[in-house]
Amino acid sequence: MNGIGVLTICIFLCSVSEISLANVSGSQMSSKQDPFADLEYFNKTDAKDITWAHAVNSKAELDEFLKTDILMFEGDVLMRYNRNDTEPIMAHPPANDSDLTLQTFLNSLKPTRKGIKLDFKTIMAVGPAMLLLKSVYDTTDKPLWLNADILKGPGSNSGSNPPVDANDFITTCTNTYPDATLSLGWTTGWYEGISNAGYTQDMVDEMERICRNTTQIITFPIRAIYVRQSWVPLKWLLDTSSRYTLTIWSAVDDNVKVEDLVWLTKQIDKRRLYLDLPPELDDAFRKALASKGVVVSSLGSTASLMFASFVSLIVKYQF
């Protein structure tokens, strides 16, 4: 085979792989149905490339992060003083006051290309927040995620925050803003030496029953410390719908093994795995990926197989 033959094979393989990836991407879906619309908004093909500003709950933090190229802004929404006759603010319990209101948070992000994730710890703030959200963003293609822990998960105990009522949260969010991504998680806990089975099949069964009749895109926030030992039930949950993705998170003090995160990237479509990690863990993870050559391996599985076939042809015919 001559050089023209090699070039022909290259063009064919690249063309077929592009067609294959386009078919999988859901390009024929509306944004509401397309689980990869947020990636397309940011012109990304790998969910690991989505960067996060976490707990943006003050004016100073908001102003500082707005100067960066971070893509997704996450903040916690409460009613001021935990009273339903006040306004929604950005604060994480046990705080009950803040210099940053939800309205200012939303208005500040409106003219930007940043995405928004609102985290709710109580149902009290959900209704007022949704009305305010609708008034600021009547319609938008901006990534908008609405998060709450709606079930008890691994390590939860009597001292943990109670789950937000699942039915009330989902109904209120979807009735007001049906195009938003729902981020539905479990309350969790972890400490050094804890003996815990992680996310069990019973836990994911309950989540699947809640989510099966929804139409929204859903991401499941999963605590990184438990992900590898829980992979069988989590993979089962992920496989029940193409609308589902995972968002891996960690508390600063969790003793997460970086190799477990690297392992995880090999188990799942790169478009379905978001990582919202503390800076030190995130840096270690990305260095580990780079050392293994994972970062430059950006082809999908179908394209990778095609490329491997092409390489085997080169070896066989000794081009």
N, C-alpha and C positions, 0 to 999 in steps of 0.2 A: 504493500500500500504506500502511495506517495504522499507528499506533503499536502496536496489538495484534498486527498481523502481524509487526512487527519483534521484539516480545517472543517470539512463538511460534517464530520462526526461531532466536533466541538459545537458548531452552530446548532446542529440537531438537538444535542443534549441540553444545551442552554435554553433553547426554545421550548422543548418539552417540559423542562423543569419549571420555567416561568408559567406555562399554562397550568401545570399541576398545582403550583402554589397559589395561582389566582383562583382556581376552582375551590381550593380549601379555604381561602380567605373570606369567603362569603361576600364577594364584591357585588353580588346581585341582591343582597339583603338591604333593608333600610338600616339606618344607623341604630334604631331601636333594637333590631334583631341581630346586628352584627357584633360578635364579641370582640372583634379586632378594630372597631371604629376608632377607639381611643388611640390605639397605636398609629393608625393612619393620620389622625389629627396632628400628632407630633412627628409624623414622617419617620416612624420607627417600625422595625420588623421584629424586634426582640423586646419582650416586656421587661427584661432585666435592665434595659437602657432607660427606663422611666425612673427619674430621680424624684426624691421626696423631701419636702420640708415638713417636719413632724411637729405637732403640738404648737402651731402658730396661734398663740393665744394672747398676744399683747401687740400694741402698736409698734413697739420697738422691734419685735421679732418680725412682724409683717413687713415693716419698712426695710429691714436688713435683707430678708429673703427675696424681696422684690428686686433687689440689685443683682441677684444671681441668675444663673441659667437653669435653676431647678424647675422642673416641669409641673409637679403636683403639689398642691398646698393642702395639708391636713390640719384641721383644727377641731376642738371639742366644743360642743354647743350645750349651754345650760340656760335656764332662766335666771336672771339676776336675783340673788338672795334665795334661789330655789322657790320662788313664789310665782304663781301663774298669772299674777296681775302686773308683771314687769316685762322687760324686753329680753329677747335672746342675746346672750353674750358669748364670747369665746373664753372658756375657762374649763379646767380639768378639776374634778373633785380631789381634795376637799375644798378647794377654792370655790367661792360663790359670788365673786365680783371680779371685774376686769375693766381695763381702760379701752378694750376693743369690743365693740358690738358686732353682732353678726352682720348688720346692715353695712357697716364700714368695711368689714372683711369682704363681703360680696361686691360692693361698689368698687373697692380698690382693685379687685381682680378682673372686673368686667372688661376693661379695655386691653387686657393682656392676653397672651396665648398660654396662660397657665390653666391647669385643671384644678378642680376643687374636690376635696373629700371632707364631708362633715360627719363627725363622730358623736353619737348620742348615747349618753349613759342613763338617761331617764326618758320616759315617754312624755313627760310634761312639756319638754321643749320641742317636740317633733312637729305638732300642729302649727304653732306660731312660726317656727322656722320655715316650714313648707310654704306658708302664705307669704312670708317675706321673700323667700327664694323665688316664688312665682312672680312677685311684683318687680323684682330686679332683673330676673332672667325669664321673661315670658316664654321665649324659645331660644335655644342656643345649641350649637354643635360642640361647645366646650365640654370636655370630660367632666362629669358630675357624678360623684359617688356618695351614697348615703349609707352610713355604717352604724350597726348596733350589734351587741352580743345578745342573741335571743334565746340561747340554750346554755345549760350548764355543761362545762367541758372538763378536761383533765386538770386535776389539781384544785378544782373549785371546792370551797368549804363554806362554813357558815359565816366567815368573815369576808367573803368575796362580795362584790357588788351583785345584786340580783339581776338576772337577765331582764332585758326590756321585753315587754309583751310582744310576741312575734306577730300575732294577727293585727294588733293595733298599729304597729310600726309599718308593716308591709302595706296594709290598707291605706294608711294616711299618706305614705310616700308615693305609692303608685297612683292613687286618685288625684293627687296634686301635681306630681311630676313623673308621668309614666315612662319617660325616656331616660330617666336616671339609672345608673348602675346601682344595684343593691349589694351592699357588702354585709353579709350575714355571718356572724361568728358565734363562738362559745366563750363564756367566762372561763378563765383559766388561772392557775397558780403554779408556781414552781419555786423550790428552794433546794439548795445543795443536799443531796442524800435522800430526796423524796423518792418513794417507790410508787410508780404510776405506770399504767398500761398505755397512756397516751390517749389519742382519739380512738374510741372503740367503734365496732360495727354498729352497736346500738345507738351511739351518738350520731353517726352519719346517717343511719336509717331514719332517725327522727328529723334530721335536717332535710333529707330528701323528700320526706312526706310533706313537709311544710312548703318546699320549693317547687314541687312537681307541677303544680297548677298555675304557677306564675308565668309571665311572658317576658319579664325583664332579663337583661344580662345580670348575672350574679357572680360575684367573687367571694370566695370563702377565706377570711383571714385565719391563718394557721400559725400557731406559735412554733418557732423554728426548733426549739429544744425537743419537741415531740414528733417532728415530721417524719423522721426516718423509721422509727419504731411503729408509726401509725400508717405507713405508706399503703398497705393493702386496703384498708377501708377507705382511705382518702382517694386512692386511685379509683376504687369502685364508685365513689360519689362523683368524681370528676367525669367518669365515663358515662354517667346516666344522662348527660345532656351536653350538647356542643355549646350551650349558653354559659357554661360554668368555667371559671378560672380560679387560680389560687393566688393569694397574696401572703407571702411569708414575712412574719414580723418577729421581733425579739425584744425582750426587756434588756436593759443595759447589763444587768447582773447575771443573766442566764448564761450557763456554761455551754454554749453552742459549739459543736465541732465543725470547723470550716469544711472538713472533708465530707460531712453529711450534706452540706449545701451544694458542694460540687457534684456529689453523687446525684442529688435531686435533679440537677440540670440535665442529666442524661436520661431521666425517666419520663420527661414531659415535653410537649411541644413548647418551644421557646416563647411563643406568643401567648401562652396560658399561664406563665409563671412570673408574677410580680414579686419584687423583693424590697421591702421597706425595713431596712436594718439600721441599727446604730452605726455611726460613722466608723468606729474602730473595727467592728465586725465586717462591715461592708468593704472596707479597704482590704482586710485580710482575705475576704472571699474573692475579690476581684484579682488580687495578686495570685491567689491559688489557681484561679481560672487561667490567667495569663501564663503561668508556669506550665500548665498542662495543654496549652494551645487551644483552649476551648473558646476563647474570645474571638479568634479569627475563623472559627468553624461556624459560619453563619448560614450555611445552606440548610434547607429543610431536609428531612429524612429521605424523601423521594429523590431530591436533587443529589444528595450525598451518595445514594446508591448508584445513580446514573454516572456520577463522577468516578466512583470506584470502578464501574464497568469500563469506563473510558481508559482509566489507568491500566487495567488489566489488558486491554487491547494494545496499548503502547508496549507493555512488557512482552506480550505474545509475539508481536510483529517486529519488535526491536527497532522502533522508530528512532 
